[in-house]
Amino acid sequence: MKIHSLRLLSLIFFVSLVSESYGQSRPRDLGIPFGVLPSGKLNAITDVEGLKVGHLTKIEGESIRTGVTAILPHGGNIFQEKVPAAIYVGNGFGKLAGVTQVQELGLIESPIILTNTLSVAAGIEGIVRHVLSQDGNESVQSVNAVVGETNDGFLNDIRGMHIRPEDVIQAINSAEPGEIEEGNVGAGTGTVCFGWKGGIGTSSRVLPHSLGGYTVGVLVQSNFGGNLQVAGIPVGEKLEKYPFRSAIEKADGSCMIVVATDAPLESRNLERLAKRAMMGLAKTGGIASNGSGDYVIAFSTAEEIRSKYNAESGSLENLQTIRNDDMSSLFMAVIEATEEAIINSLFAAESMTGKEGRTVEALPKEKILEWIKSNHPN
C-alpha cells in the first residue's frame, strides 16, 4: 500500500510540474515551431533597441476587465524626434485614431496606445496631456495621438468607460525596455481570440548579418475569430470551435498589430512591411471578418532617419534607407513574428470570468501540444 501511495504521489507531482511548465513556458519553449529565422534575446518587440512597453491592467469587481498598453518607439521626446511610420488596414471595422496624419506625413509623433473601443477618447486625451507636459513641448498646440482598440465588451463592462486619461498616462510612464508580460494584461485583459481567451502577445526576429542584422519586433492585441491553426495543425476544427459551425456563431472581433524595426525604412516600405503582418495573422487562421478591425501600425526606430520637429526651415533631410530589393528578408521576419506573437497571446492567457458571469476558457494547451508532437516528432 505504501508503494502504491508513493507512486500516486509521484504521479500527481509530475502532472503538477507539467501543468506548471505549460503555464509558464512560451510555445517555442514547448517545442512548437515558428519558421526559420531566429528570435531576439527576449523574443519580444523590445528586442528592438530603445523601445519601451507599459501595461495598465484594470480588473475590478465582477465586470471590469480591461486595460491599456503603451508602446514608446524610443525613450526620448517622440514629438521632437518623430519616427517614420505607416498604417495598413487589413479590415477597417475599427476606431483607430490618428490614421490620416500618419498616412499623409509618414510619421508618428506620440506613444502608441492600445485599449478598448469606447476608451479611444481617453487614450487620445492621455497622450495629449503626456506630450504637452514634456520639456521642450511648451509651445505645442497640435498632437496626433495614435490610439488603437479592440472590443472587450463580452467580458468587460465596456459601456462603463472605466479607462481614464490618468490610466493612459500611468501606462506611458510605466513603459520600460526588457521582458513584456503577455496574456491577460493591459489592453488584452478582456479580449477573446478564436473563441478562447486572447490577450497581449509579442515576438521578434533577427536577420543574419549578411542580410543587415536588423531586428523586427511585433506586439499584438488579439481579439478576433477564425479557424485556429497552430504549426499547421487545424486546432479549430479538432476542438470544434470555428466560424459558421452553427448559424449563431460569429467570427467577428479585432486585432491590433504593432510592428517595430531598427531597419532604416521610410513610410512607403514600412507600409509594405505592415501588409505582410496580415499574412502572419492568416497563418494562425484569422480571416479578417466583416466585423473585425485589423490594423497594422509599423515604424522604424533608426535614429538617422527620425524627423526633427525643430529642424531649420529650408533644410534638407538626407535619408538613407534600405533598397526595395532588400526588403524580402524583413517581410519574412514580420510574418513569422506576427504568427508567433498571436499564438503567444493565446498560450499566455488564462481563463477569465467577467461581465454577467460570462467565462472564457484558456486554450487547452496540453491537447494542442500532443497533436503537434505527433505531427512534428523532431
Sequence and secondary structure as in RCSB ss.txt:
>XXXX:A:sequence
MKIHSLRLLSLIFFVSLVSESYGQSRPRDLGIPFGVLPSGKLNAITDVEGLKVGHLTKIEGESIRTGVTAILPHG
GNIFQEKVPAAIYVGNGFGKLAGVTQVQELGLIESPIILTNTLSVAAGIEGIVRHVLSQDGNESVQSVNAVVGET
NDGFLNDIRGMHIRPEDVIQAINSAEPGEIEEGNVGAGTGTVCFGWKGGIGTSSRVLPHSLGGYTVGVLVQSNFG
GNLQVAGIPVGEKLEKYPFRSAIEKADGSCMIVVATDAPLESRNLERLAKRAMMGLAKTGGIASNGSGDYVIAFS
TAEEIRSKYNAESGSLENLQTIRNDDMSSLFMAVIEATEEAIINSLFAAESMTGKEGRTVEALPKEKILEWIKSN
HPN
>XXXX:A:secstr
 HHHHHHHHHHHHHHHHHHHHHHHS GGGGT    SS   SSSSGGGSTT EEEEEEEEETTTEEEEEEEEESSS
S TTTEEEEEEEEEEEE S  BTHHHHHHH EE S EEEEEGGGHHHHHHHHHHHHHHSTT TT      EEEEE
  TTTS GGG    HHHHHHHHHT BSS    BSSGGGTT EETTEE  EEEEEEE  GGGT  EEEEEEEEE  
B   BTTB HHHHTT  TTSSTT     EEEEEEEE S   HHHHHHHHHHHHHHHHHTTB   TT EEEEEEEE
  GGG EETT  TT         GGG HHHHHHHHHHHHHHHHHHHHH   EE GGG EE    HHHHHHHHHHH
   
